[in-house]
Amino acid sequence: MKSVRISLLEIGAILMLMLSLFPLLHYGALDGVAGPRHYSGGVADAWGNRTMFLWIGVIALVVYGLLFFCQKHPQLINLSNRSSHDRASMTDKDRLRAVAIARTLKFWALAVIACLSLCTYLAATGVPNPPTWCTYLLLALMFGHLLIISVQSRRE
């Protein structure tokens, strides 16, 4: 029997995907409710209809699927100085680095999408100023984590 090893980042990515899809559970109740499309200074200044939640869900699923595919096929991510026709001869170290980057990017990108989805849902349901600052914090953490992985892999 093959053992399955799931990393904490993978579990986190699945949780973030579920959080980003959470507003769709209340999709029927959002009929006629305006949801924010744009924020300026933490305050919603443009409004849309409930189909925004469908688009956020579709984007989350596409991001998850694309990065899951890249994680399963790391030769598609050319991280070395090799030319594109030499991708098949990827070293194990390059393969592990590509999988780590895809896994990390999947988690943080879905965390940002989940934060946007929940802030949009909160604003649509009447919360005056949802914490949109968390999106900027998550983006900074995502790029910081990717920078750390990049620096560590260059040292090896």
GUTI-475407 format. One record per residue (C-alpha): x negated, y, z negated; residue in three letters. Coordinates in nm, 4 decimals. Last residue first. Layout:
ATOM         c1         c2         c3   resn
ATOM          X          Y          Z    ALA
...
END
This chain:
ATOM         c1         c2         c3   resn
ATOM    -2.2892     2.4841     0.2082    GLU
ATOM    -2.3110     2.8581     0.1465    ARG
ATOM    -2.0883     2.9336     0.4449    ARG
ATOM    -1.8135     2.7109     0.3027    SER
ATOM    -1.8159     2.8938    -0.0283    GLN
ATOM    -1.7945     3.2341     0.1402    VAL
ATOM    -1.4995     3.1246     0.3559    SER
ATOM    -1.3153     2.9643     0.0669    ILE
ATOM    -1.3633     3.2797    -0.1425    ILE
ATOM    -1.2430     3.4983     0.1445    LEU
ATOM    -0.9343     3.2804     0.1886    LEU
ATOM    -0.8565     3.3179    -0.1820    HIS
ATOM    -0.8997     3.6943    -0.1656    GLY
ATOM    -0.6828     3.7183     0.1463    PHE
ATOM    -0.4023     3.5276    -0.0245    MET
ATOM    -0.4416     3.7103    -0.3566    LEU
ATOM    -0.4168     4.0483    -0.1821    ALA
ATOM    -0.1075     3.9344     0.0091    LEU
ATOM     0.0460     3.8050    -0.3142    LEU
ATOM    -0.0121     4.1370    -0.4896    LEU
ATOM     0.1355     4.3287    -0.1973    TYR
ATOM     0.4467     4.1103    -0.2030    THR
ATOM     0.4731     4.1408    -0.5824    CYS
ATOM     0.5088     4.5185    -0.5422    TRP
ATOM     0.8571     4.4575    -0.3975    THR
ATOM     0.9939     4.4127    -0.7497    PRO
ATOM     1.3657     4.4660    -0.6813    PRO
ATOM     1.4898     4.8218    -0.7339    ASN
ATOM     1.8674     4.8535    -0.7805    PRO
ATOM     1.9762     4.4861    -0.8149    VAL
ATOM     2.3066     4.4846    -0.6242    GLY
ATOM     2.3347     4.1453    -0.4570    THR
ATOM     2.1669     4.2639    -0.1378    ALA
ATOM     1.8716     4.4035    -0.3351    ALA
ATOM     1.8236     4.0717    -0.5143    LEU
ATOM     1.8466     3.8776    -0.1876    TYR
ATOM     1.5924     4.1021    -0.0177    THR
ATOM     1.3562     4.0677    -0.3137    CYS
ATOM     1.4058     3.6891    -0.3057    LEU
ATOM     1.3306     3.6628     0.0652    SER
ATOM     1.0305     3.8934     0.0479    LEU
ATOM     0.8855     3.6948    -0.2435    CYS
ATOM     0.9530     3.3656    -0.0660    ALA
ATOM     0.7815     3.4967     0.2500    ILE
ATOM     0.4757     3.6041     0.0475    VAL
ATOM     0.4613     3.2673    -0.1301    ALA
ATOM     0.5039     3.0919     0.2065    LEU
ATOM     0.1981     3.2735     0.3404    ALA
ATOM     0.0044     3.1901     0.0219    TRP
ATOM     0.0772     2.8160     0.0312    PHE
ATOM     0.0302     2.7687     0.4062    LYS
ATOM    -0.2912     2.9738     0.4078    LEU
ATOM    -0.4386     2.7541     0.1370    THR
ATOM    -0.3451     2.4287     0.3119    ARG
ATOM    -0.4693     2.5542     0.6503    ALA
ATOM    -0.7965     2.6771     0.4960    ILE
ATOM    -0.8537     2.3526     0.3075    ALA
ATOM    -0.7768     2.1430     0.6181    VAL
ATOM    -1.0215     2.3494     0.8261    ALA
ATOM    -1.2929     2.3172     0.5609    ARG
ATOM    -1.2422     1.9413     0.5364    LEU
ATOM    -1.2722     1.9063     0.9153    ARG
ATOM    -1.5831     2.1242     0.9283    ASP
ATOM    -1.7472     1.9100     0.6579    LYS
ATOM    -1.6440     1.5905     0.8356    ASP
ATOM    -1.8131     1.7151     1.1519    THR
ATOM    -1.6078     1.8096     1.4557    MET
ATOM    -1.6979     1.6145     1.7689    SER
ATOM    -1.3516     1.6516     1.9224    ALA
ATOM    -1.3881     2.0292     1.9216    ARG
ATOM    -1.6642     2.0201     2.1872    ASP
ATOM    -1.4480     2.1482     2.4741    HIS
ATOM    -1.3613     2.4645     2.2749    SER
ATOM    -1.7236     2.5635     2.2279    SER
ATOM    -1.8952     2.4975     1.8992    ARG
ATOM    -1.9829     2.7774     1.6597    ASN
ATOM    -1.7704     2.6194     1.3911    SER
ATOM    -1.4259     2.7059     1.2688    LEU
ATOM    -1.2308     2.5810     1.5719    ASN
ATOM    -0.8885     2.5071     1.4277    ILE
ATOM    -0.7270     2.2540     1.6607    LEU
ATOM    -0.9673     1.9864     1.5297    GLN
ATOM    -0.7839     2.0179     1.1979    PRO
ATOM    -0.4873     1.8118     1.3230    HIS
ATOM    -0.2906     1.7242     1.0064    LYS
ATOM    -0.3551     2.0660     0.8495    GLN
ATOM    -0.2806     2.2411     1.1778    CYS
ATOM     0.0535     2.0558     1.1941    PHE
ATOM     0.1322     2.1539     0.8332    PHE
ATOM     0.0364     2.5121     0.9262    LEU
ATOM     0.2823     2.5157     1.2150    LEU
ATOM     0.5601     2.3431     1.0236    GLY
ATOM     0.5332     2.5661     0.7157    TYR
ATOM     0.5157     2.8834     0.9237    VAL
ATOM     0.8112     2.7695     1.1384    VAL
ATOM     1.0184     2.6786     0.8309    LEU
ATOM     0.9470     3.0131     0.6626    ALA
ATOM     1.0272     3.2047     0.9824    ILE
ATOM     1.3577     3.0175     1.0183    VAL
ATOM     1.4481     3.0912     0.6571    GLY
ATOM     1.3651     3.4613     0.6947    ILE
ATOM     1.5712     3.4677     1.0135    TRP
ATOM     1.8704     3.3075     0.8416    LEU
ATOM     1.8409     3.5542     0.5536    PHE
ATOM     1.8359     3.8439     0.7977    MET
ATOM     2.1646     3.7094     0.9386    THR
ATOM     2.3291     3.8632     0.6308    ARG
ATOM     2.3548     4.2116     0.7774    ASN
ATOM     2.1062     4.4968     0.7954    GLY
ATOM     1.9982     4.7984     0.5915    TRP
ATOM     1.7177     5.0516     0.6166    ALA
ATOM     1.5761     5.2686     0.3359    ASP
ATOM     1.5340     5.0156     0.0551    ALA
ATOM     1.3291     5.1646    -0.2267    VAL
ATOM     0.9856     5.0320    -0.3299    GLY
ATOM     0.8051     5.3311    -0.1805    GLY
ATOM     0.9628     5.2673     0.1573    SER
ATOM     1.1408     4.9382     0.2051    TYR
ATOM     1.2844     4.7908     0.5214    HIS
ATOM     1.5532     4.5439     0.6204    ARG
ATOM     1.7667     4.5696     0.3054    PRO
ATOM     2.0770     4.3535     0.2889    GLY
ATOM     2.4286     4.4710     0.3601    ALA
ATOM     2.7027     4.2432     0.2279    VAL
ATOM     2.9863     4.1701     0.4706    GLY
ATOM     2.9517     3.7941     0.4253    ASP
ATOM     2.6921     3.7337     0.1544    LEU
ATOM     2.9056     3.4796    -0.0330    ALA
ATOM     2.8843     3.2385     0.2595    GLY
ATOM     2.5035     3.2593     0.2632    TYR
ATOM     2.4696     3.1744    -0.1056    HIS
ATOM     2.2627     2.8597    -0.0509    LEU
ATOM     2.0842     3.0530     0.2255    LEU
ATOM     1.9397     3.2820    -0.0416    PRO
ATOM     1.7294     2.9871    -0.1710    PHE
ATOM     1.5464     2.9203     0.1588    LEU
ATOM     1.2428     3.1271     0.0558    SER
ATOM     1.2444     2.9535    -0.2811    LEU
ATOM     1.2475     2.6094    -0.1159    MET
ATOM     0.9514     2.7045     0.1028    LEU
ATOM     0.7694     2.8385    -0.2032    MET
ATOM     0.8293     2.5066    -0.3825    LEU
ATOM     0.6984     2.3123    -0.0818    ILE
ATOM     0.3911     2.5358    -0.0679    ALA
ATOM     0.3319     2.4890    -0.4415    GLY
ATOM     0.3437     2.1105    -0.4049    ILE
ATOM     0.0938     2.1381    -0.1191    GLU
ATOM    -0.1278     2.3754    -0.3180    LEU
ATOM    -0.1193     2.1345    -0.6124    LEU
ATOM    -0.2549     1.8641    -0.3878    SER
ATOM    -0.0643     1.5547    -0.2826    ILE
ATOM    -0.2398     1.2217    -0.2722    ARG
ATOM    -0.0431     0.9353    -0.1253    VAL
ATOM    -0.1712     0.5853    -0.1825    SER
ATOM    -0.1371     0.3358     0.0998    LYS
ATOM     0.0000     0.0000     0.0000    MET
END
